């Protein structure tokens, strides 16, 4: 285990990535955040807890640092994932509401970004890449399922209420069509929940970077609306056992279906 990521190895062809559940902020960085930034509001709150035990023997790779330190799901070169749309950057300057998170005059410099990329972003992805390759070597195929969650209402980023299950495959580029279809079908069958394929969230840098179906590495992102498992999407971002237990059932089905397809893709 590193101080910037955690790895739990499993024997399944499926790897679960958690780039945004970490809340660790080094003291020298924390003191530069303003009161708004210190809320760490844009965390994928409790998401690793939600997914715990849903897919037996899945490998788990989780970043422990907060996305305000550096965003593990952004292009390390700083290239926007959604040109022309509101979004946050590699090292965010604002929160998801477009409000500043750093004290005036304490905003990250280019040197800060380079240092954080080397200290946090790069080690996390080195670990993730190593696990994806290990799984592919063992099974002949690997599926990276990148786990995300977000508030259901964020006018700065999207209009209206976000669907419950937001599936991203970058237009079908990052995984085999059978994986995409299985995920969509299981999401559609989840009674009481809505879903969308490649809507506002088409898959972040992780999904787009790792998804190489021709090389037997598939990647898919699931962005879950937090209303489905939190008591409130604002402070204190408390976990709601009843809501969580309800949504865990379709998530478990989705993961099991993906694993079944993965075994069928073994070469």
C-alpha positions as CSV (number, residue, x, y, z in Angstrom):
1,X,0.0,0.0,0.0
2,X,1.2,3.5,-0.9
3,X,0.2,6.6,1.0
4,X,-1.5,7.9,-2.2
5,X,-3.4,4.8,-3.3
6,X,-4.7,1.5,-2.0
7,X,-4.7,-1.8,-3.9
8,X,-6.7,-5.0,-3.1
9,X,-6.0,-7.7,-5.6
10,X,-8.6,-10.2,-6.7
11,X,-8.9,-13.0,-9.2
12,X,-11.8,-11.6,-11.3
13,X,-11.2,-10.2,-14.8
14,X,-12.8,-7.0,-13.5
15,X,-10.9,-4.1,-11.9
16,X,-12.7,-1.4,-10.0
17,X,-11.1,2.0,-10.0
18,X,-11.9,4.7,-7.4
19,X,-10.2,8.0,-8.4
20,X,-12.3,10.4,-6.4
21,X,-13.2,8.8,-3.0
22,X,-10.0,10.0,-1.3
23,X,-10.2,12.9,1.2
24,X,-6.5,13.2,2.1
25,X,-5.0,16.7,1.6
26,X,-1.4,17.3,2.7
27,X,-1.1,20.1,5.3
28,X,0.9,22.4,3.0
29,X,-1.9,22.2,0.4
30,X,-4.8,22.3,2.8
31,X,-3.7,25.6,4.3
32,X,-4.1,27.2,0.8
33,X,-7.7,26.1,0.4
34,X,-10.4,28.7,1.3
35,X,-13.4,27.9,3.5
36,X,-15.3,26.7,0.4
37,X,-12.5,24.4,-0.7
38,X,-12.1,23.0,2.8
39,X,-15.6,21.5,2.5
40,X,-14.2,19.0,-0.1
41,X,-17.7,19.0,-1.5
42,X,-16.8,17.4,-4.8
43,X,-15.8,14.1,-3.3
44,X,-17.4,10.8,-4.5
45,X,-18.6,10.4,-0.9
46,X,-18.6,6.8,0.6
47,X,-18.6,5.3,-2.9
48,X,-16.1,2.6,-2.1
49,X,-18.3,1.6,0.9
50,X,-21.3,1.4,-1.5
51,X,-19.5,-1.0,-3.8
52,X,-17.9,-3.1,-1.1
53,X,-18.5,-6.8,-1.6
54,X,-20.7,-6.4,-4.7
55,X,-18.4,-8.3,-7.0
56,X,-16.5,-11.1,-5.3
57,X,-12.8,-11.2,-6.2
58,X,-12.7,-7.9,-8.1
59,X,-9.4,-6.1,-7.9
60,X,-9.8,-2.6,-6.3
61,X,-7.5,0.4,-6.9
62,X,-8.4,3.5,-4.9
63,X,-6.8,6.9,-4.8
64,X,-6.6,8.2,-1.2
65,X,-5.8,11.9,-2.1
66,X,-8.6,14.4,-2.8
67,X,-9.3,15.6,-6.3
68,X,-8.5,19.2,-5.2
69,X,-4.9,18.1,-4.7
70,X,-5.0,16.8,-8.3
71,X,-7.7,15.1,-10.3
72,X,-6.8,11.5,-11.0
73,X,-9.4,11.3,-13.8
74,X,-8.1,14.2,-15.8
75,X,-5.6,14.2,-18.7
76,X,-2.2,14.7,-17.1
77,X,-1.4,17.2,-19.9
78,X,-4.3,19.3,-18.9
79,X,-6.3,18.7,-22.1
80,X,-10.1,19.2,-21.5
81,X,-12.3,16.1,-21.7
82,X,-15.3,18.2,-22.7
83,X,-14.2,21.1,-24.9
84,X,-16.7,24.0,-24.9
85,X,-18.5,22.7,-21.7
86,X,-18.1,23.8,-18.1
87,X,-15.8,21.4,-16.3
88,X,-12.9,21.3,-13.7
89,X,-9.3,21.1,-14.6
90,X,-6.4,18.8,-13.7
91,X,-5.8,20.8,-10.5
92,X,-9.2,22.4,-10.0
93,X,-9.4,26.1,-9.4
94,X,-13.2,26.0,-8.7
95,X,-15.7,23.6,-7.3
96,X,-18.5,22.0,-9.4
97,X,-20.6,25.2,-8.9
98,X,-17.9,27.4,-10.4
99,X,-16.9,28.9,-7.1
100,X,-13.2,29.4,-6.1
101,X,-11.7,26.8,-3.8
102,X,-8.3,28.5,-3.1
103,X,-7.4,31.5,-1.0
104,X,-6.7,34.6,-3.1
105,X,-3.0,34.5,-4.1
106,X,-2.6,30.9,-3.1
107,X,-3.9,29.3,-6.3
108,X,-1.8,26.4,-7.6
109,X,1.1,27.4,-9.9
110,X,2.4,25.5,-12.9
111,X,5.2,24.2,-10.8
112,X,2.6,23.0,-8.2
113,X,0.8,21.1,-10.9
114,X,4.0,19.4,-12.2
115,X,4.9,18.4,-8.6
116,X,1.5,17.0,-7.8
117,X,1.3,15.1,-11.1
118,X,4.5,13.3,-10.2
119,X,3.6,12.7,-6.5
120,X,0.0,11.7,-6.9
121,X,-1.4,11.3,-10.4
122,X,1.4,9.3,-11.8
123,X,1.8,6.8,-8.9
124,X,-2.0,6.1,-8.8
125,X,-2.1,5.4,-12.5
126,X,1.1,3.3,-12.4
127,X,-0.7,1.1,-9.8
128,X,-3.9,1.0,-11.8
129,X,-2.1,0.1,-15.1
130,X,-0.1,-2.6,-13.3
131,X,-3.3,-4.2,-12.0
132,X,-5.0,-4.0,-15.3
133,X,-2.0,-5.7,-17.0
134,X,-1.8,-8.4,-14.3
135,X,-5.5,-9.2,-14.7
136,X,-5.2,-9.3,-18.5
137,X,-2.1,-11.6,-18.2
138,X,-4.1,-13.9,-16.0
139,X,-7.4,-14.0,-17.9
140,X,-6.5,-12.8,-21.4
141,X,-8.9,-9.9,-20.9
142,X,-9.4,-7.1,-18.4
143,X,-12.3,-4.9,-17.8
144,X,-11.8,-1.6,-15.9
145,X,-15.0,-0.4,-14.3
146,X,-14.4,3.2,-13.2
147,X,-16.6,4.1,-10.2
148,X,-17.8,7.6,-9.8
149,X,-20.7,9.5,-8.2
150,X,-21.8,13.1,-8.3
151,X,-24.6,15.4,-7.0
152,X,-27.8,14.9,-9.0
153,X,-28.3,18.7,-9.5
154,X,-25.3,20.9,-10.6
155,X,-26.5,23.7,-12.9
156,X,-22.9,24.7,-13.6
157,X,-22.2,21.4,-15.2
158,X,-25.5,20.2,-16.6
159,X,-29.2,21.1,-17.0
160,X,-31.9,19.5,-14.9
161,X,-31.6,16.4,-12.7
162,X,-28.9,13.9,-13.7
163,X,-30.1,10.3,-14.5
164,X,-29.3,7.8,-11.8
165,X,-26.9,5.6,-13.8
166,X,-24.7,7.5,-16.2
167,X,-22.7,5.0,-18.4
168,X,-19.7,6.2,-20.3
169,X,-17.9,4.4,-23.1
170,X,-16.8,7.4,-25.2
171,X,-19.4,6.5,-27.8
172,X,-18.6,2.8,-27.7
173,X,-14.9,3.2,-28.3
174,X,-13.6,2.1,-24.9
175,X,-15.1,-1.4,-24.6
176,X,-16.6,-4.3,-26.5
177,X,-20.2,-3.7,-27.5
178,X,-21.3,-6.7,-25.4
179,X,-20.0,-5.0,-22.3
180,X,-21.8,-1.8,-23.1
181,X,-25.0,-3.6,-23.9
182,X,-24.9,-5.7,-20.7
183,X,-24.4,-2.6,-18.6
184,X,-27.2,-0.7,-20.4
185,X,-29.6,-3.7,-20.2
186,X,-29.0,-4.2,-16.5
187,X,-29.4,-0.5,-15.8
188,X,-32.7,-0.3,-17.8
189,X,-34.0,-3.3,-15.8
190,X,-33.4,-1.6,-12.5
191,X,-36.9,-0.7,-11.4
192,X,-37.3,2.9,-10.2
193,X,-34.0,4.1,-11.7
194,X,-33.1,6.1,-14.8
195,X,-30.1,5.7,-17.0
196,X,-28.3,7.2,-19.9
197,X,-25.5,6.0,-22.2
198,X,-22.8,8.6,-23.1
199,X,-24.8,11.6,-22.0
200,X,-23.2,14.4,-20.1
201,X,-20.5,12.0,-18.9
202,X,-19.0,9.9,-21.7
203,X,-16.1,8.6,-19.6
204,X,-13.2,10.5,-18.1
205,X,-9.5,10.3,-18.9
206,X,-9.2,7.0,-17.1
207,X,-11.8,5.3,-19.3
208,X,-10.6,6.8,-22.5
209,X,-6.9,6.1,-21.7
210,X,-7.2,2.5,-20.7
211,X,-10.0,1.3,-23.0
212,X,-8.3,-0.6,-25.7
213,X,-10.6,-3.4,-26.9
214,X,-8.3,-4.5,-29.6
215,X,-5.7,-5.2,-26.9
216,X,-8.3,-7.1,-24.7
217,X,-8.5,-4.2,-22.3
218,X,-12.0,-2.7,-21.9
219,X,-13.0,0.3,-19.8
220,X,-16.4,1.6,-18.8
221,X,-17.4,4.4,-16.4
222,X,-20.4,4.5,-14.2
223,X,-21.3,7.9,-12.8
224,X,-24.0,7.4,-10.1
225,X,-26.2,10.2,-8.9
226,X,-25.5,10.6,-5.2
227,X,-29.2,11.0,-4.3
228,X,-29.4,7.2,-4.6
229,X,-27.2,6.5,-1.6
230,X,-26.7,9.6,0.5
231,X,-29.0,11.1,3.0
232,X,-28.2,14.5,1.6
233,X,-26.0,15.7,-1.2
234,X,-24.8,18.6,1.0
235,X,-22.8,18.7,4.2
236,X,-22.5,16.3,6.1
237,X,-22.9,14.0,3.0
238,X,-24.1,11.2,5.3
239,X,-24.4,7.6,4.0
240,X,-28.1,6.4,3.9
241,X,-28.2,2.7,4.6
242,X,-31.7,2.2,3.2
243,X,-31.0,4.0,-0.1
244,X,-27.6,2.4,-0.4
245,X,-29.0,-1.1,0.1
246,X,-31.6,-0.5,-2.5
247,X,-29.2,0.7,-5.2
248,X,-26.6,-2.0,-4.4
249,X,-28.8,-4.6,-5.9
250,X,-28.8,-3.3,-9.5
251,X,-25.1,-2.3,-9.2
252,X,-24.3,-5.9,-8.2
253,X,-26.2,-7.2,-11.2
254,X,-24.4,-4.8,-13.5
255,X,-21.0,-5.9,-12.2
256,X,-21.9,-9.6,-12.4
257,X,-23.1,-9.2,-16.0
258,X,-19.9,-7.4,-17.0
259,X,-17.9,-10.2,-15.4
260,X,-19.9,-12.8,-17.3
261,X,-19.3,-11.0,-20.6
262,X,-15.6,-10.7,-19.7
263,X,-15.2,-14.4,-19.3
264,X,-16.8,-14.9,-22.7
265,X,-14.3,-12.5,-24.2
266,X,-11.3,-14.5,-22.9
267,X,-8.8,-15.3,-25.7
